Amino acid sequence: MAAQTDGTVGAGAYFVEASTLAAAFSNPLHLDLIQVVNKDGKVVWNLTANGSTNLNPASPATAALLGKFVGATFAQAFAQNPLQYDVFQVIGPNGAGIFHVDYTGAAYSD
């Protein structure tokens, strides 16, 4: 498992009073948390509500709870990341890492 980085780009860091990704966000519609869409609006990468990532998902959610980012690939959407920071982090009580997505698009439960 890769440890969280000291900074983020893209979707950012969320400090929550929860201990799991599922409890961190109110998401009754089970929207994707993050999506990368190409110039035609097709979802080319997503982070689902349960923490799974998918390349070219067959059935992405109709919207993203935390944000949509534009790029033909995950790497292009977050190309301005020379220090290879995480793209997304969820940090729980007392600064404990709960979940993160690294610069490659891989997701980790911490």
C-alpha positions in Angstrom: 0.0 0.0 0.0 1.2 3.5 -0.8 1.1 6.1 1.9 -0.7 9.3 1.4 1.4 12.2 0.2 1.9 15.5 2.0 -0.2 17.3 -0.5 -2.9 16.9 -3.1 -3.8 18.2 -6.6 -7.2 17.9 -8.3 -10.0 16.8 -6.1 -8.1 17.7 -2.9 -8.2 16.6 0.7 -11.3 16.2 2.7 -11.2 16.2 6.5 -14.1 14.2 7.9 -15.5 12.9 11.2 -15.8 9.4 9.8 -13.6 6.3 9.7 -14.6 4.9 6.3 -15.0 6.2 2.8 -18.7 5.2 2.8 -19.4 7.2 5.9 -17.4 10.2 4.8 -19.9 11.6 2.3 -23.6 11.8 2.2 -24.3 10.2 -1.2 -27.8 8.6 -1.2 -27.9 8.4 -5.0 -24.6 6.5 -5.1 -23.0 9.0 -7.5 -19.4 8.5 -8.6 -17.2 10.5 -6.3 -14.9 11.7 -9.1 -15.0 11.4 -12.9 -12.6 12.1 -15.7 -14.4 12.9 -18.9 -13.0 13.4 -22.4 -13.8 16.4 -24.6 -16.9 14.6 -25.8 -18.2 14.1 -22.3 -17.5 10.4 -22.1 -16.4 9.1 -18.7 -12.9 7.6 -19.2 -12.1 7.0 -15.5 -14.2 7.1 -12.4 -14.1 6.6 -8.6 -17.3 5.0 -7.5 -19.1 5.6 -4.2 -17.6 2.4 -2.8 -14.0 3.3 -3.7 -13.5 1.3 -6.8 -11.8 2.9 -9.8 -12.5 2.0 -13.4 -11.0 2.8 -16.8 -13.6 3.4 -19.5 -16.5 2.3 -17.1 -19.4 0.6 -18.8 -22.0 2.1 -16.5 -20.7 5.3 -14.8 -23.0 7.3 -12.6 -24.8 10.2 -14.3 -22.9 12.7 -12.2 -20.0 13.0 -9.8 -20.4 14.1 -6.2 -17.1 15.8 -5.7 -16.0 16.8 -9.3 -15.5 16.1 -12.9 -12.1 16.7 -14.5 -11.4 16.9 -18.2 -8.8 14.8 -20.0 -8.5 12.0 -22.5 -7.0 9.9 -19.7 -6.5 10.2 -15.9 -2.9 11.2 -16.4 -3.9 14.1 -18.8 -6.6 15.3 -16.4 -4.0 15.7 -13.7 -0.9 16.4 -15.7 0.1 19.4 -13.6 1.5 17.3 -10.8 5.3 17.3 -11.0 5.6 16.2 -7.3 3.3 13.2 -7.9 0.9 14.2 -5.1 -2.3 12.3 -4.5 -5.3 13.5 -6.4 -7.7 12.8 -3.6 -7.5 12.1 0.1 -10.0 11.5 2.9 -8.6 12.1 6.3 -10.5 11.1 9.4 -10.4 12.1 13.1 -7.0 12.9 14.5 -5.5 13.1 11.0 -5.8 9.4 10.3 -5.7 8.6 6.6 -8.9 6.8 5.5 -8.6 6.6 1.7 -6.6 8.1 -1.2 -6.2 8.1 -4.9 -2.6 8.5 -6.0 -1.2 10.3 -9.1 -1.6 7.1 -11.3 -5.3 6.8 -10.5 -4.9 3.8 -8.1 -7.1 3.9 -5.0 -6.1 2.8 -1.5 -7.9 2.3 1.7 -5.6 3.4 4.4 
